[in-house]
Amino acid sequence: MVDEDFLAKLHIALGEFEKSTGPVALFAVFKMDELTDKWTVIVSGTWVEQLPFQEMFTDLRQQLLDNLGKEGLNSIARFGIWSTNAHLVELILRKYKTGDYLEDQRINGNQIHEGYILKAESFE
Amino acid sequence: MQASDWDAASYMMGYALETALKAAACKSLHLAEYPERTGSSETKTYFMTHDLSQLLIVSGMSHIFEPSGPPEFSSKWSEFLQFYPANWVSRRYSLNNPQLHSISVSRLYEILYEDRDSIIKKIQVEQQW
């Protein structure tokens, strides 16, 4: 299971990120493929196609640094910031809901060893 | 790119980055050549891969390109990697990927080569090539 304290801090970071960037449709953390000891953070919202990637990345990075600390940020290998119509995002939103815990799942050709869906909300 | 072959252009960019990371690994680990033909199954696991995230680790440059690194470089890495999942080499079997078009592939080229803080330029500076 994902550490509860880590998840609580991620929830705070998510809330702060939404205040500054906009409503998030998907916020999830995965340990996937060969990266079994670091997290991949997946974020999606309708604002993705309006903002430069670096701006979204820097904002998300700052929220995670503020809430997780340097050690927590070190546990993250990469961010995926996708529009809501990206294939991977659509697959996840179709199959999972907020609060779901994943273990040994395959999504879009990627092996998910462990993961947690902090927020999954379709905007239709 | 001049031929508007976006699949091929993006594929070659993936290989260019893979090659740069493997060269950086050799320099970081003081190896005369990249250890691909070793009989050790553990060495194969770490080195014989096309997974760019895995190669970043063996290159010794995670501290630059992962989110904990300077955002001017780590943002470019994350943005580039969105188009290169672990199994990216298999895209040679499925052409006309809708994600790959003139705008996205041109952006990948900027991130990899042209930008002032491009990934390859940073690797060159760090490795003193």
gemmi code that builds the backbone of each chain (N, CA, C; Angstrom):
import gemmi

chains = {
    "A": [
        ("MET", (0.841, -1.204, 0.000), (0.000, 0.000, 0.000), (0.877, 1.255, 0.000)),
        ("VAL", (0.345, 2.332, -0.548), (1.070, 3.595, -0.577), (1.017, 4.221, 0.816)),
        ("ASP", (2.133, 4.765, 1.254), (2.242, 5.382, 2.574), (1.177, 6.464, 2.773)),
        ("GLU", (0.452, 6.373, 3.899), (-0.682, 7.286, 4.149), (-0.230, 8.733, 4.290)),
        ("ASP", (0.913, 8.920, 4.937), (1.424, 10.277, 5.133), (1.784, 10.892, 3.780)),
        ("PHE", (2.394, 10.089, 2.913), (2.754, 10.528, 1.559), (1.498, 10.928, 0.798)),
        ("LEU", (0.453, 10.115, 0.899), (-0.795, 10.420, 0.205), (-1.438, 11.702, 0.744)),
        ("ALA", (-1.405, 11.867, 2.055), (-2.008, 13.065, 2.658), (-1.321, 14.327, 2.130)),
        ("LYS", (-0.015, 14.263, 2.033), (0.752, 15.420, 1.530), (0.478, 15.642, 0.051)),
        ("LEU", (0.316, 14.551, -0.687), (-0.015, 14.678, -2.111), (-1.384, 15.344, -2.282)),
        ("HIS", (-2.325, 14.998, -1.423), (-3.658, 15.603, -1.492), (-3.583, 17.116, -1.283)),
        ("ILE", (-2.754, 17.531, -0.339), (-2.597, 18.976, -0.083), (-1.982, 19.638, -1.316)),
        ("ALA", (-0.942, 19.000, -1.854), (-0.279, 19.541, -3.056), (-1.265, 19.637, -4.214)),
        ("LEU", (-2.119, 18.631, -4.363), (-3.138, 18.639, -5.417), (-4.068, 19.836, -5.245)),
        ("GLY", (-4.531, 20.057, -4.014), (-5.427, 21.176, -3.747), (-4.794, 22.515, -4.089)),
        ("GLU", (-3.553, 22.675, -3.708), (-2.839, 23.930, -3.996), (-2.618, 24.096, -5.490)),
        ("PHE", (-2.296, 23.003, -6.157), (-2.073, 23.048, -7.603), (-3.356, 23.443, -8.334)),
        ("GLU", (-4.483, 22.907, -7.884), (-5.763, 23.254, -8.515), (-6.087, 24.729, -8.319)),
        ("LYS", (-5.758, 25.274, -7.175), (-6.024, 26.709, -6.913), (-5.256, 27.570, -7.899)),
        ("SER", (-4.016, 27.159, -8.204), (-3.193, 28.026, -9.045), (-3.351, 27.726, -10.531)),
        ("THR", (-3.705, 26.498, -10.893), (-3.704, 26.118, -12.308), (-5.107, 25.859, -12.857)),
        ("GLY", (-5.946, 25.201, -12.076), (-7.292, 24.899, -12.540), (-7.727, 23.519, -12.098)),
        ("PRO", (-9.005, 23.174, -12.305), (-9.507, 21.879, -11.840), (-8.784, 20.728, -12.520)),
        ("VAL", (-8.457, 19.732, -11.703), (-7.723, 18.567, -12.200), (-8.696, 17.429, -12.440)),
        ("ALA", (-8.592, 16.814, -13.611), (-9.449, 15.667, -13.916), (-8.831, 14.380, -13.395)),
        ("LEU", (-7.512, 14.320, -13.446), (-6.822, 13.099, -13.021), (-5.535, 13.474, -12.310)),
        ("PHE", (-5.329, 12.858, -11.135), (-4.072, 13.011, -10.399), (-3.773, 11.638, -9.823)),
        ("ALA", (-2.713, 11.041, -10.312), (-2.396, 9.675, -9.898), (-0.895, 9.521, -9.745)),
        ("VAL", (-0.508, 8.568, -8.911), (0.905, 8.241, -8.751), (1.070, 6.757, -9.044)),
        ("PHE", (2.077, 6.437, -9.863), (2.328, 5.048, -10.242), (3.799, 4.705, -10.083)),
        ("LYS", (4.041, 3.452, -9.736), (5.378, 2.881, -9.930), (5.214, 1.978, -11.140)),
        ("MET", (5.907, 2.299, -12.212), (5.598, 1.629, -13.470), (6.834, 1.229, -14.246)),
        ("ASP", (6.648, 0.221, -15.081), (7.688, -0.325, -15.965), (8.962, -0.613, -15.187)),
        ("GLU", (10.097, -0.078, -15.654), (11.367, -0.374, -14.990), (11.581, 0.478, -13.740)),
        ("LEU", (10.803, 1.532, -13.588), (10.964, 2.429, -12.440), (10.159, 1.894, -11.262)),
        ("THR", (10.681, 0.921, -10.589), (9.927, 0.269, -9.517), (10.156, 0.925, -8.161)),
        ("ASP", (11.144, 1.817, -8.068), (11.396, 2.418, -6.766), (11.170, 3.932, -6.748)),
        ("LYS", (10.674, 4.486, -7.856), (10.334, 5.908, -7.886), (8.962, 6.075, -8.520)),
        ("TRP", (8.290, 7.176, -8.156), (6.947, 7.426, -8.633), (6.929, 8.185, -9.954)),
        ("THR", (5.889, 7.884, -10.728), (5.522, 8.714, -11.865), (4.228, 9.411, -11.479)),
        ("VAL", (4.202, 10.723, -11.566), (3.002, 11.490, -11.235), (2.293, 11.839, -12.544)),
        ("ILE", (1.027, 11.487, -12.640), (0.223, 11.776, -13.831), (-0.832, 12.819, -13.451)),
        ("VAL", (-0.859, 13.908, -14.191), (-1.829, 14.981, -13.947), (-2.519, 15.306, -15.259)),
        ("SER", (-3.816, 15.586, -15.183), (-4.530, 15.956, -16.398), (-5.600, 16.983, -16.084)),
        ("GLY", (-5.783, 17.914, -16.994), (-6.841, 18.912, -16.868), (-7.082, 19.562, -18.209)),
        ("THR", (-8.179, 20.260, -18.323), (-8.514, 20.893, -19.603), (-7.591, 22.069, -19.900)),
        ("TRP", (-6.879, 22.572, -18.906), (-5.997, 23.734, -19.086), (-4.666, 23.354, -19.761)),
        ("VAL", (-4.429, 22.036, -19.918), (-3.126, 21.578, -20.416), (-2.797, 22.173, -21.776)),
        ("GLU", (-3.794, 22.290, -22.636), (-3.501, 22.775, -23.983), (-3.406, 24.287, -24.072)),
        ("GLN", (-3.662, 24.964, -22.961), (-3.558, 26.427, -22.974), (-2.278, 26.944, -22.337)),
        ("LEU", (-1.626, 26.118, -21.545), (-0.464, 26.594, -20.802), (0.823, 25.949, -21.300)),
        ("PRO", (1.946, 26.689, -21.248), (3.230, 26.065, -21.621), (3.583, 24.954, -20.638)),
        ("PHE", (4.163, 23.887, -21.147), (4.493, 22.739, -20.306), (5.369, 23.154, -19.141)),
        ("GLN", (6.373, 23.985, -19.394), (7.304, 24.350, -18.328), (6.586, 25.064, -17.190)),
        ("GLU", (5.593, 25.877, -17.521), (4.853, 26.599, -16.480), (4.077, 25.623, -15.592)),
        ("MET", (3.396, 24.644, -16.225), (2.629, 23.651, -15.459), (3.571, 22.796, -14.623)),
        ("PHE", (4.689, 22.395, -15.225), (5.682, 21.560, -14.554), (6.230, 22.287, -13.328)),
        ("THR", (6.623, 23.546, -13.516), (7.248, 24.304, -12.436), (6.270, 24.501, -11.280)),
        ("ASP", (5.029, 24.774, -11.605), (4.006, 24.961, -10.569), (3.796, 23.665, -9.789)),
        ("LEU", (3.623, 22.565, -10.521), (3.416, 21.264, -9.872), (4.631, 20.897, -9.022)),
        ("ARG", (5.805, 21.104, -9.583), (7.046, 20.789, -8.868), (7.127, 21.570, -7.554)),
        ("GLN", (6.770, 22.853, -7.613), (6.843, 23.681, -6.409), (5.862, 23.207, -5.331)),
        ("GLN", (4.633, 22.856, -5.764), (3.641, 22.363, -4.794), (4.108, 21.061, -4.157)),
        ("LEU", (4.705, 20.194, -4.949), (5.182, 18.922, -4.402), (6.386, 19.143, -3.493)),
        ("LEU", (7.262, 20.071, -3.868), (8.421, 20.368, -3.023), (7.972, 20.967, -1.689)),
        ("ASP", (6.999, 21.894, -1.749), (6.511, 22.557, -0.531), (5.882, 21.556, 0.432)),
        ("ASN", (5.204, 20.538, -0.115), (4.446, 19.629, 0.734), (5.160, 18.312, 1.051)),
        ("LEU", (5.966, 17.848, 0.116), (6.672, 16.579, 0.332), (8.090, 16.789, 0.848)),
        ("GLY", (8.621, 17.983, 0.625), (10.019, 18.222, 0.975), (10.940, 17.671, -0.098)),
        ("LYS", (12.242, 17.938, 0.045), (13.213, 17.522, -0.960), (13.266, 15.999, -1.067)),
        ("GLU", (13.197, 15.335, 0.075), (13.277, 13.871, 0.052), (12.070, 13.285, -0.685)),
        ("GLY", (10.903, 13.852, -0.432), (9.690, 13.386, -1.105), (9.765, 13.634, -2.601)),
        ("LEU", (10.267, 14.804, -2.986), (10.394, 15.108, -4.410), (11.415, 14.173, -5.070)),
        ("ASN", (12.440, 13.802, -4.311), (13.439, 12.864, -4.825), (12.851, 11.490, -5.119)),
        ("SER", (11.699, 11.195, -4.510), (11.081, 9.882, -4.745), (10.254, 9.858, -6.038)),
        ("ILE", (10.241, 10.982, -6.752), (9.480, 11.083, -8.003), (10.451, 11.147, -9.181)),
        ("ALA", (10.241, 10.249, -10.168), (11.151, 10.174, -11.313), (10.731, 11.101, -12.450)),
        ("ARG", (9.447, 11.351, -12.584), (8.971, 12.157, -13.715), (7.519, 12.543, -13.513)),
        ("PHE", (7.131, 13.595, -14.241), (5.723, 14.000, -14.290), (5.196, 13.701, -15.695)),
        ("GLY", (3.935, 13.281, -15.757), (3.239, 13.232, -17.037), (2.098, 14.219, -16.947)),
        ("ILE", (2.087, 15.240, -17.787), (1.036, 16.266, -17.749), (0.311, 16.195, -19.078)),
        ("TRP", (-0.894, 15.675, -19.050), (-1.618, 15.318, -20.269), (-2.957, 16.039, -20.376)),
        ("SER", (-3.386, 16.243, -21.609), (-4.723, 16.784, -21.812), (-5.745, 15.683, -21.500)),
        ("THR", (-6.991, 16.086, -21.257), (-8.016, 15.126, -20.852), (-8.419, 14.182, -21.977)),
        ("ASN", (-8.058, 14.517, -23.229), (-8.397, 13.596, -24.315), (-7.218, 12.710, -24.729)),
        ("ALA", (-6.134, 12.729, -23.942), (-5.024, 11.809, -24.200), (-5.488, 10.387, -23.930)),
        ("HIS", (-5.010, 9.472, -24.765), (-5.485, 8.082, -24.698), (-5.287, 7.471, -23.315)),
        ("LEU", (-4.101, 7.687, -22.742), (-3.797, 7.118, -21.424), (-4.760, 7.665, -20.370)),
        ("VAL", (-5.029, 8.957, -20.418), (-5.933, 9.579, -19.441), (-7.346, 9.025, -19.594)),
        ("GLU", (-7.799, 8.916, -20.822), (-9.149, 8.384, -21.056), (-9.264, 6.953, -20.531)),
        ("LEU", (-8.220, 6.151, -20.758), (-8.239, 4.763, -20.272), (-8.352, 4.718, -18.753)),
        ("ILE", (-7.543, 5.533, -18.095), (-7.539, 5.524, -16.628), (-8.879, 6.011, -16.103)),
        ("LEU", (-9.415, 7.082, -16.664), (-10.686, 7.625, -16.181), (-11.840, 6.664, -16.425)),
        ("ARG", (-11.726, 5.868, -17.480), (-12.806, 4.889, -17.750), (-12.786, 3.764, -16.744)),
        ("LYS", (-11.588, 3.397, -16.317), (-11.459, 2.166, -15.533), (-11.399, 2.402, -14.021)),
        ("TYR", (-10.888, 3.569, -13.607), (-10.643, 3.776, -12.184), (-11.378, 5.002, -11.654)),
        ("LYS", (-11.486, 5.032, -10.314), (-12.143, 6.180, -9.681), (-11.261, 6.675, -8.537)),
        ("THR", (-11.628, 7.843, -8.022), (-10.896, 8.443, -6.906), (-10.786, 7.460, -5.742)),
        ("GLY", (-9.573, 7.321, -5.242), (-9.342, 6.457, -4.098), (-8.939, 5.032, -4.451)),
        ("ASP", (-8.937, 4.701, -5.736), (-8.566, 3.340, -6.136), (-7.078, 3.110, -5.921)),
        ("TYR", (-6.770, 1.935, -5.432), (-5.381, 1.492, -5.293), (-5.127, 0.434, -6.363)),
        ("LEU", (-4.016, 0.539, -7.048), (-3.697, -0.391, -8.131), (-2.489, -1.231, -7.754)),
        ("GLU", (-2.539, -2.471, -8.209), (-1.398, -3.357, -8.012), (-1.328, -4.315, -9.186)),
        ("ASP", (-0.126, -4.376, -9.816), (0.092, -5.287, -10.942), (-0.992, -5.178, -12.009)),
        ("GLN", (-1.119, -3.996, -12.575), (-2.082, -3.761, -13.648), (-1.322, -3.371, -14.915)),
        ("ARG", (-1.980, -3.574, -16.045), (-1.391, -3.168, -17.311), (-2.296, -2.101, -17.934)),
        ("ILE", (-1.740, -0.934, -18.207), (-2.546, 0.135, -18.795), (-1.814, 0.649, -20.029)),
        ("ASN", (-2.451, 0.539, -21.185), (-1.905, 1.103, -22.420), (-0.484, 0.606, -22.702)),
        ("GLY", (-0.226, -0.647, -22.412), (1.091, -1.211, -22.670), (2.101, -0.955, -21.564)),
        ("ASN", (1.718, -0.201, -20.545), (2.623, 0.067, -19.428), (2.288, -0.855, -18.264)),
        ("GLN", (3.314, -1.366, -17.609), (3.105, -2.208, -16.443), (3.075, -1.329, -15.198)),
        ("ILE", (1.952, -1.335, -14.496), (1.808, -0.573, -13.259), (2.012, -1.544, -12.094)),
        ("HIS", (3.110, -1.386, -11.371), (3.386, -2.303, -10.259), (2.538, -1.915, -9.050)),
        ("GLU", (2.430, -0.618, -8.844), (1.677, -0.094, -7.705), (1.223, 1.313, -8.063)),
        ("GLY", (0.041, 1.705, -7.584), (-0.410, 3.052, -7.898), (-1.597, 3.460, -7.066)),
        ("TYR", (-1.866, 4.747, -7.074), (-3.004, 5.266, -6.325), (-3.619, 6.411, -7.111)),
        ("ILE", (-4.958, 6.409, -7.202), (-5.686, 7.456, -7.916), (-6.171, 8.473, -6.873)),
        ("LEU", (-5.507, 9.611, -6.792), (-5.926, 10.621, -5.818), (-7.182, 11.339, -6.275)),
        ("LYS", (-7.295, 11.530, -7.591), (-8.505, 12.163, -8.112), (-8.744, 11.675, -9.534)),
        ("ALA", (-9.977, 11.272, -9.797), (-10.376, 10.882, -11.155), (-11.764, 11.438, -11.377)),
        ("GLU", (-11.863, 12.405, -12.280), (-13.153, 13.083, -12.490), (-13.275, 13.472, -13.949)),
        ("SER", (-14.237, 12.913, -14.654), (-14.424, 13.268, -16.066), (-15.151, 14.587, -16.168)),
        ("PHE", (-14.660, 15.467, -17.035), (-15.349, 16.727, -17.282), (-16.060, 16.592, -18.617)),
        ("GLU", (-17.346, 16.356, -18.588), (-18.066, 16.195, -19.860), (-19.191, 17.175, -20.000)),
    ],
    "B": [
        ("MET", (12.686, 15.229, -40.685), (11.689, 16.251, -40.475), (11.408, 17.012, -41.753)),
        ("GLN", (12.439, 17.240, -42.552), (12.229, 17.945, -43.817), (11.301, 17.170, -44.743)),
        ("ALA", (11.287, 15.860, -44.611), (10.399, 15.023, -45.435), (9.030, 14.855, -44.791)),
        ("SER", (8.798, 15.549, -43.669), (7.535, 15.442, -42.915), (7.238, 14.012, -42.485)),
        ("ASP", (8.278, 13.230, -42.263), (8.108, 11.863, -41.758), (8.239, 11.941, -40.242)),
        ("TRP", (7.122, 12.225, -39.588), (7.157, 12.526, -38.148), (7.441, 11.287, -37.329)),
        ("ASP", (6.949, 10.141, -37.780), (7.241, 8.900, -37.054), (8.743, 8.633, -37.039)),
        ("ALA", (9.353, 8.712, -38.216), (10.789, 8.420, -38.328), (11.610, 9.450, -37.554)),
        ("ALA", (11.236, 10.717, -37.675), (11.989, 11.781, -36.993), (11.964, 11.564, -35.486)),
        ("SER", (10.788, 11.272, -34.945), (10.701, 11.081, -33.495), (11.446, 9.815, -33.078)),
        ("TYR", (11.383, 8.800, -33.922), (12.079, 7.541, -33.621), (13.583, 7.778, -33.537)),
        ("MET", (14.129, 8.528, -34.502), (15.563, 8.797, -34.512), (15.972, 9.664, -33.328)),
        ("MET", (15.079, 10.564, -32.924), (15.396, 11.395, -31.754), (15.501, 10.534, -30.498)),
        ("GLY", (14.641, 9.540, -30.403), (14.712, 8.631, -29.257), (16.047, 7.908, -29.230)),
        ("TYR", (16.487, 7.456, -30.408), (17.772, 6.770, -30.483), (18.940, 7.707, -30.203)),
        ("ALA", (18.807, 8.958, -30.641), (19.870, 9.930, -30.370), (20.033, 10.124, -28.867)),
        ("LEU", (18.917, 10.255, -28.167), (18.991, 10.448, -26.712), (19.508, 9.184, -26.034)),
        ("GLU", (19.035, 8.040, -26.489), (19.513, 6.773, -25.925), (21.029, 6.674, -26.056)),
        ("THR", (21.535, 7.006, -27.225), (22.974, 6.938, -27.475), (23.733, 7.903, -26.571)),
        ("ALA", (23.214, 9.117, -26.432), (23.868, 10.113, -25.580), (23.913, 9.645, -24.126)),
        ("LEU", (22.815, 9.040, -23.658), (22.778, 8.566, -22.273), (23.745, 7.403, -22.067)),
        ("LYS", (23.843, 6.522, -23.049), (24.764, 5.383, -22.928), (26.219, 5.863, -22.931)),
        ("ALA", (26.505, 6.886, -23.769), (27.857, 7.449, -23.780), (28.157, 8.112, -22.432)),
        ("ALA", (27.170, 8.805, -21.895), (27.350, 9.448, -20.596), (27.580, 8.412, -19.500)),
        ("ALA", (26.884, 7.272, -19.608), (27.062, 6.196, -18.630), (28.505, 5.698, -18.663)),
        ("CYS", (29.042, 5.532, -19.873), (30.427, 5.066, -19.996), (31.374, 6.047, -19.326)),
        ("LYS", (31.144, 7.342, -19.547), (32.031, 8.349, -18.960), (31.878, 8.361, -17.437)),
        ("SER", (30.643, 8.329, -16.960), (30.406, 8.380, -15.516), (30.997, 7.177, -14.800)),
        ("LEU", (30.931, 6.025, -15.455), (31.381, 4.778, -14.828), (32.797, 4.393, -15.243)),
        ("HIS", (33.449, 5.263, -16.019), (34.828, 5.031, -16.487), (34.954, 3.705, -17.237)),
        ("LEU", (34.016, 3.490, -18.171), (34.019, 2.273, -18.973), (34.555, 2.575, -20.357)),
        ("ALA", (35.375, 1.657, -20.880), (35.915, 1.846, -22.226), (34.844, 1.623, -23.279)),
        ("GLU", (33.889, 0.744, -22.985), (32.772, 0.542, -23.907), (31.523, 0.191, -23.112)),
        ("TYR", (30.376, 0.361, -23.754), (29.102, 0.133, -23.080), (28.910, -1.360, -22.849)),
        ("PRO", (28.560, -1.789, -21.623), (28.514, -3.223, -21.297), (27.251, -3.926, -21.786)),
        ("GLU", (27.151, -4.101, -23.091), (25.965, -4.763, -23.630), (26.179, -6.254, -23.838)),
        ("ARG", (27.423, -6.630, -24.062), (27.663, -8.041, -24.382), (28.242, -8.782, -23.191)),
        ("THR", (27.686, -8.549, -22.033), (28.168, -9.236, -20.850), (27.304, -10.465, -20.589)),
        ("GLY", (27.908, -11.447, -19.976), (27.143, -12.654, -19.675), (26.307, -12.495, -18.424)),
        ("SER", (26.511, -11.415, -17.681), (25.810, -11.231, -16.415), (24.375, -10.785, -16.660)),
        ("SER", (23.427, -11.537, -16.128), (22.014, -11.179, -16.340), (21.661, -9.904, -15.579)),
        ("GLU", (22.354, -9.638, -14.470), (22.050, -8.424, -13.707), (22.533, -7.187, -14.451)),
        ("THR", (23.703, -7.291, -15.071), (24.208, -6.158, -15.850), (23.282, -5.887, -17.025)),
        ("LYS", (22.815, -6.964, -17.644), (21.913, -6.794, -18.790), (20.668, -6.019, -18.376)),
        ("THR", (20.146, -6.327, -17.185), (18.922, -5.667, -16.732), (19.108, -4.161, -16.670)),
        ("TYR", (20.254, -3.714, -16.192), (20.460, -2.281, -16.037), (20.873, -1.603, -17.329)),
        ("PHE", (21.674, -2.267, -18.137), (22.272, -1.596, -19.282), (21.604, -1.902, -20.614)),
        ("MET", (21.120, -3.118, -20.790), (20.550, -3.476, -22.091), (19.078, -3.124, -22.118)),
        ("THR", (18.811, -1.857, -22.275), (17.443, -1.376, -22.260), (17.317, -0.162, -23.178)),
        ("HIS", (16.108, 0.047, -23.686), (15.810, 1.265, -24.445), (15.030, 2.251, -23.564)),
        ("ASP", (14.748, 1.835, -22.348), (13.952, 2.668, -21.432), (14.782, 3.892, -21.034)),
        ("LEU", (14.377, 5.051, -21.480), (15.166, 6.270, -21.269), (15.231, 6.644, -19.788)),
        ("SER", (14.189, 6.323, -19.023), (14.221, 6.609, -17.581), (15.269, 5.751, -16.886)),
        ("GLN", (15.356, 4.494, -17.320), (16.358, 3.587, -16.761), (17.761, 4.044, -17.159)),
        ("LEU", (17.922, 4.439, -18.408), (19.236, 4.884, -18.887), (19.668, 6.179, -18.204)),
        ("LEU", (18.708, 6.999, -17.820), (19.050, 8.223, -17.093), (19.748, 7.878, -15.779)),
        ("ILE", (19.251, 6.836, -15.129), (19.844, 6.424, -13.853), (21.289, 5.971, -14.065)),
        ("VAL", (21.519, 5.094, -15.049), (22.889, 4.589, -15.238), (23.818, 5.673, -15.787)),
        ("SER", (23.253, 6.721, -16.386), (24.098, 7.801, -16.914), (24.651, 8.687, -15.797)),
        ("GLY", (24.038, 8.578, -14.621), (24.493, 9.411, -13.506), (23.973, 10.834, -13.541)),
        ("MET", (22.923, 11.082, -14.315), (22.411, 12.455, -14.428), (20.978, 12.603, -13.938)),
        ("SER", (20.524, 11.697, -13.094), (19.167, 11.810, -12.544), (18.987, 13.124, -11.790)),
        ("HIS", (20.054, 13.556, -11.116), (19.952, 14.759, -10.278), (19.712, 16.016, -11.121)),
        ("ILE", (19.922, 15.918, -12.418), (19.704, 17.071, -13.303), (18.313, 17.008, -13.923)),
        ("PHE", (17.918, 15.822, -14.365), (16.723, 15.719, -15.196), (15.472, 15.220, -14.482)),
        ("GLU", (15.606, 14.636, -13.303), (14.389, 14.255, -12.568), (13.794, 15.514, -11.932)),
        ("PRO", (12.519, 15.441, -11.468), (11.859, 16.657, -10.948), (12.607, 17.354, -9.809)),
        ("SER", (13.438, 16.609, -9.078), (14.193, 17.245, -7.991), (15.326, 18.117, -8.528)),
        ("GLY", (15.641, 17.981, -9.819), (16.709, 18.778, -10.428), (16.209, 20.158, -10.838)),
        ("PRO", (17.121, 20.989, -11.390), (16.724, 22.349, -11.816), (15.550, 22.292, -12.803)),
        ("PRO", (14.489, 23.065, -12.559), (13.289, 22.940, -13.393), (13.514, 23.273, -14.864)),
        ("GLU", (14.524, 24.120, -15.177), (14.755, 24.427, -16.594), (15.176, 23.183, -17.372)),
        ("PHE", (15.773, 22.200, -16.709), (16.161, 20.958, -17.376), (15.156, 19.837, -17.104)),
        ("SER", (14.702, 19.720, -15.857), (13.813, 18.610, -15.515), (12.459, 18.737, -16.214)),
        ("SER", (12.017, 19.968, -16.475), (10.745, 20.118, -17.187), (10.890, 19.610, -18.625)),
        ("LYS", (12.021, 19.874, -19.234), (12.243, 19.417, -20.615), (12.295, 17.890, -20.668)),
        ("TRP", (12.934, 17.298, -19.674), (13.021, 15.844, -19.635), (11.622, 15.227, -19.535)),
        ("SER", (10.823, 15.703, -18.601), (9.460, 15.177, -18.432), (8.639, 15.405, -19.695)),
        ("GLU", (8.775, 16.574, -20.299), (7.996, 16.867, -21.513), (8.418, 15.927, -22.655)),
        ("PHE", (9.702, 15.703, -22.811), (10.191, 14.818, -23.876), (9.733, 13.384, -23.625)),
        ("LEU", (9.854, 12.944, -22.370), (9.564, 11.548, -22.053), (8.111, 11.174, -22.222)),
        ("GLN", (7.225, 12.156, -22.259), (5.807, 11.852, -22.459), (5.591, 11.123, -23.778)),
        ("PHE", (6.484, 11.342, -24.726), (6.348, 10.709, -26.034), (7.192, 9.443, -26.142)),
        ("TYR", (7.896, 9.090, -25.057), (8.799, 7.932, -25.106), (8.564, 7.029, -23.896)),
        ("PRO", (7.462, 6.269, -23.911), (7.254, 5.310, -22.823), (8.322, 4.222, -22.888)),
        ("ALA", (8.332, 3.329, -21.909), (9.384, 2.308, -21.826), (9.515, 1.501, -23.110)),
        ("ASN", (8.385, 1.248, -23.794), (8.394, 0.398, -24.992), (8.401, 1.222, -26.278)),
        ("TRP", (9.010, 2.401, -26.261), (8.902, 3.330, -27.399), (9.463, 2.747, -28.695)),
        ("VAL", (10.444, 1.849, -28.624), (11.027, 1.329, -29.867), (10.020, 0.505, -30.670)),
        ("SER", (8.978, 0.011, -30.012), (8.004, -0.803, -30.737), (7.138, 0.048, -31.661)),
        ("ARG", (7.262, 1.380, -31.590), (6.429, 2.214, -32.455), (6.846, 2.092, -33.920)),
        ("ARG", (8.008, 1.474, -34.171), (8.395, 1.269, -35.572), (7.438, 0.292, -36.268)),
        ("TYR", (6.644, -0.432, -35.478), (5.698, -1.370, -36.067), (4.311, -0.748, -36.266)),
        ("SER", (4.118, 0.462, -35.791), (2.797, 1.094, -35.950), (2.992, 2.538, -36.338)),
        ("LEU", (2.889, 2.808, -37.619), (3.146, 4.151, -38.136), (1.917, 5.026, -38.023)),
        ("ASN", (2.094, 6.305, -38.402), (1.014, 7.296, -38.362), (0.414, 7.423, -36.969)),
        ("ASN", (1.299, 7.522, -35.996), (0.865, 7.782, -34.620), (0.217, 9.170, -34.571)),
        ("PRO", (-1.058, 9.245, -34.133), (-1.742, 10.546, -34.159), (-1.105, 11.596, -33.241)),
        ("GLN", (-0.330, 11.135, -32.243), (0.325, 12.102, -31.352), (1.497, 12.804, -32.022)),
        ("LEU", (2.016, 12.171, -33.088), (3.232, 12.683, -33.721), (2.869, 13.434, -34.994)),
        ("HIS", (2.997, 14.745, -34.949), (2.716, 15.591, -36.103), (3.713, 16.729, -36.095)),
        ("SER", (3.584, 17.629, -37.034), (4.616, 18.653, -37.217), (4.846, 19.470, -35.946)),
        ("ILE", (3.767, 19.809, -35.230), (3.912, 20.653, -34.051), (4.588, 19.893, -32.912)),
        ("SER", (4.103, 18.687, -32.634), (4.661, 17.939, -31.504), (6.100, 17.516, -31.771)),
        ("VAL", (6.398, 17.072, -32.987), (7.751, 16.592, -33.281), (8.729, 17.776, -33.349)),
        ("SER", (8.286, 18.884, -33.875), (9.142, 20.084, -33.864), (9.461, 20.496, -32.431)),
        ("ARG", (8.471, 20.380, -31.570), (8.687, 20.725, -30.153), (9.690, 19.750, -29.528)),
        ("LEU", (9.566, 18.466, -29.855), (10.519, 17.480, -29.344), (11.941, 17.837, -29.795)),
        ("TYR", (12.081, 18.286, -31.039), (13.389, 18.662, -31.563), (13.959, 19.854, -30.810)),
        ("GLU", (13.088, 20.807, -30.517), (13.527, 21.976, -29.735), (14.026, 21.542, -28.361)),
        ("ILE", (13.248, 20.705, -27.700), (13.595, 20.255, -26.348), (14.911, 19.492, -26.356)),
        ("LEU", (15.087, 18.666, -27.383), (16.253, 17.794, -27.410), (17.514, 18.536, -27.849)),
        ("TYR", (17.380, 19.447, -28.856), (18.575, 20.040, -29.464), (18.649, 21.559, -29.422)),
        ("GLU", (17.556, 22.213, -29.797), (17.668, 23.628, -30.162), (17.586, 24.618, -29.017)),
        ("ASP", (16.756, 24.321, -28.023), (16.567, 25.267, -26.922), (17.907, 25.548, -26.246)),
        ("ARG", (17.999, 26.727, -25.653), (19.229, 27.102, -24.955), (19.551, 26.072, -23.876)),
        ("ASP", (18.494, 25.565, -23.189), (18.690, 24.569, -22.134), (18.279, 23.189, -22.613)),
        ("SER", (18.614, 22.875, -23.859), (18.161, 21.592, -24.419), (18.819, 20.414, -23.691)),
        ("ILE", (18.200, 19.266, -23.820), (18.680, 18.069, -23.121), (20.070, 17.690, -23.604)),
        ("ILE", (20.268, 17.642, -24.923), (21.575, 17.223, -25.451), (22.666, 18.238, -25.081)),
        ("LYS", (22.333, 19.523, -25.146), (23.341, 20.541, -24.782), (23.755, 20.366, -23.325)),
        ("LYS", (22.804, 20.077, -22.459), (23.112, 19.911, -21.040), (23.985, 18.674, -20.826)),
        ("ILE", (23.645, 17.595, -21.541), (24.460, 16.387, -21.439), (25.885, 16.682, -21.899)),
        ("GLN", (26.009, 17.404, -22.999), (27.345, 17.754, -23.513), (28.145, 18.547, -22.494)),
        ("VAL", (27.489, 19.517, -21.865), (28.184, 20.347, -20.873), (28.588, 19.507, -19.672)),
        ("GLU", (27.667, 18.681, -19.178), (27.959, 17.871, -17.998), (29.067, 16.854, -18.255)),
        ("GLN", (29.091, 16.309, -19.474), (30.071, 15.283, -19.799), (31.344, 15.879, -20.383)),
        ("GLN", (31.329, 17.194, -20.591), (32.495, 17.919, -21.141), (32.925, 17.348, -22.484)),
        ("TRP", (31.920, 17.158, -23.353), (32.244, 16.682, -24.715), (32.571, 17.849, -25.602)),
    ],
}
model = gemmi.Model(1)
for chain_id, residues in chains.items():
    chain = gemmi.Chain(chain_id)
    for i, (resn, *xyz) in enumerate(residues, 1):
        res = gemmi.Residue()
        res.name, res.seqid = resn, gemmi.SeqId(i, " ")
        for name, pos in zip(("N", "CA", "C"), xyz):
            atom = gemmi.Atom()
            atom.name, atom.element = name, gemmi.Element(name[0])
            atom.pos, atom.b_iso = gemmi.Position(*pos), 0.0
            res.add_atom(atom)
        chain.add_residue(res)
    model.add_chain(chain)
structure = gemmi.Structure()
structure.add_model(model)
structure.setup_entities()
